[in-house]
Amino acid sequence: MNINDNEPIFAIGIAAKKLGIAVPTMRMYEKAGLIIPYRSETGRRFYSFSDLKRITYIRKLIKNEALNLAGIRRLLAILPCWSIKPCPVESRDKCPAFNECKIICWMFPDTACKELNRTCRTCSVAGFGQHVGHHLPTTCPPLAHHLVIND
């Protein structure tokens, strides 16, 4: 049996145990907008191997780089989603994620991606760490020039 890295197969308790963290910590990361768990029809949270890698990376940023959740959220907010997931200029110019670099793109209710029926859960921007560093934004604060995230 071959399992896709993006297939949500771990319930929140199992995911937390595999990561060595508490379930409330997982919920805190979700509330902060740092992770987007899959939700079943009954509302249960499930996580994939990719989600576990992402949470591990978040933990490294907290422990090794002394970033807090707001700092990580700020780093994610300056990701150039419009370069990672090319979007038409006309859509990008009206997109709040392009015009406002203080909030993570998937936290906006009405982005260009959502207009194009793209889902945040499967987006390469939401799965940071894989594509960051290729294109840095020019419309955000100077911190963007120092942003390089490697796995």
Residue, then its C-alpha position, 0 to 999 in steps of 0.5 A: m500500500n502506497i500512502n501519499d504524503n498529503e493524505p490526512i491519515f493521523a487523528i490529532g491525538i496520534a499526530a501530537k503523540k508522533l510529534g511529542i507535543a500536546v494536543p492543545t499545542m496542535r490546536m494553538y498552531e491551528k488557531a494562530g493560522l500556522i497549520i490547516p488540518y483536514r476536517s472530516e464531515t464530523g469536524r475531526r482534525f486529521y493530519s498528513f505526513s506533510d503536515l507533520k513535517r510542517i509542524t516539526y519545522i514550526r517547532k524548529l523555528i520556535k526552539n532554534e530561532a527563538l521565534n514566537l507564533a506571531g513571528i512565524r505568522r509574520l514570516l509566512a505573511i511575507l511569502p510571495c504567494w503570487s510568485i509561488k502560485p502564479c496568478p493573473v495580474e488582474s486577480r493579484d492586484k485586487c487580492p488582499a494577500f498581495n496588497e497586505c503583507k501582515i496576514i497569511c494569505w490563507m487567513f483572508p476570506d477572499t483571495a484571488c486563489k479562492e476566486l480561482n477555486r484553489t484550496c489552501r489545504t493543498c496549496s504549495v504556499a500553505g506547505f511552506g518550506q518546499h518552495v520558499g526562497h525562489h522569489l522574494p516579494t518586493t511589496c513587503p517590508p525589508l525583512a523579506h530580503h532575509l527570508v530563506i527557509n530550507d528544510 
